Amino acid sequence: MKAYLKSYRQAPRKVRLVANLMKGKTVERAIKELEVLPKRASLPMLKLLLSAVANAKENDGIAQDALFVKEVRVDQGTILKRFIPKSHGSASPIHKHTSHVMIELIERAESVDTAKKAPVKEVKEKAVKKAAPKAKVAATKK
């Protein structure tokens, strides 16, 4: 279940501060935090989250209690280029940044625990494989 917000008129750097607070949390927890967060991006992000919940309910029949935020991605949108007049007839550019936001929700049955365990094991296995050749090289040098 995904929801998109395109060409939101705020810099992605500022929107990511709000987006990072939502990642990996249940929908209920994310809604409560967004309601009290004193950032400008919190209201549009709250509306987007509620839109994603409505998409999940309408399209897949999943209740809000069973959802959590899997991914929140904030990408750079188009930059509106404007100019402000300066002295001696010159002009300085003003860049007005926009953001594209994507929220993805999944069911709690596909919990974060199973998603986190697999990559950790792979990383440990890779670390062991990398450490083994170094030990052989060190042994041959002596």
N, C-alpha and C positions, 0 to 999 in steps of 0.2 A: 504494500500500500504506500503510494507515494503522493506527494503534493509539491507543486512548484510555485515559486514566486519569482517572477522575472521583472527585471528593470526596476527594482526597488531603489529609490533615490537616497541611498546612504552608502558610504564607503564600505567595501567588504571587510576591511580591517576592524571596523567598529561593530559590524554585524556578527563577525566571528566570535567576539567576546560573549555574546548572548548564545550563539549556536553551540559553543563548546560546553556551556552549562547544561544543555539538554541531552547530550550524547549518553547513551547507556542507561537512561533512567526510565521509569515507568511513565506512562502518559499522565496519570493523575499527579505524580510528583512534579513533572515538568510543567504542567498547567499551574500548579500552586506557586512554583518558583517564578514563572513568567508574570503572574499577576502582581507580585510584590516587587519585582525587579525595577529599579529606577533608571532604566536605559530606554532611549527612544525606539530602539529596534525590538523591544520586548512585546509591544502590542501587535505589530505585523507578524512576528514569529508565533505569537499565541494564536492569531487568526489562522495562520498557515498550519499549525499543529491541529487545531480543531477541524480544519478542512481535510487533513489527512485521516483523522479519526472518522469523519463523516464518510470519506471514500471507503475506508475499511468496513464500516457498518453497512453501507449501501451496496457495495459491490461483492463483498465476501461474507457478510453477515457476522462479523467478529465484533464482540462487545468491547467497549473502551477499557474495561478492567483487564482484559487479556492482552493488551498491547504494550509494547515499550519501544523507545526510540532507538533504532539500530544505527542510523546514519543521518547526519545533518551536514550538508555540503554547501559552502558559500563560495561562489565563483565571481570573478570580476565581470561586470556587464560592460555596456558601451560607456565611453567617457564623453560627456557633453563638454565641448570646448567653447568657452566664452572669453571675452576680453574686457578689460577695464582700462579706461583712459588714464594715462600718466602724463607727467610734465613734458613740455616741448613737443607735443603732438605725437608722442609714442603711445604704445599700448602694451599691457602685460596680460599674459594668458591666465585664465582661471579654468581649472579642470574640475568638473562636477562628476564624481564617480557614481556608478550604479552597481547593484549587486543582483546576482541570480542565486536564489536559495532553493535547495531541494531537501525535503524531509522524507525519510523512509522509515516505516514502522513495520515490526514483525510481531508475531504472536509470542506470548511468554513461554509457550511450550518449546520453542526454539530458543532456549535461554542463552544468555551471554556466556554462561559457564562452559557449555559445550563448544561455543565458538572460540573461547579463549584458550581452552586446554589443547586443542590440536596444534595451533601455531607455536605454543610454548614447547611442546615435545619436538617439533620439527627444528626449532632453533637450537635446542639442546643437542639433538643428533648432529646438526651441522657443526656445532662448536666442537663436539668430540671428534668428528672427522677432520676438522681443520687442525686440531691440537695433535692428533696422531702423527701426521707427516713432519711436523716441527720437532717432535720428540725424536724421531728417527734421524733427522738431519743433525740434531744436537749430539746424538749418540755416535754418529759416524765421524764427527769432527774431533771428538776426544780420542 
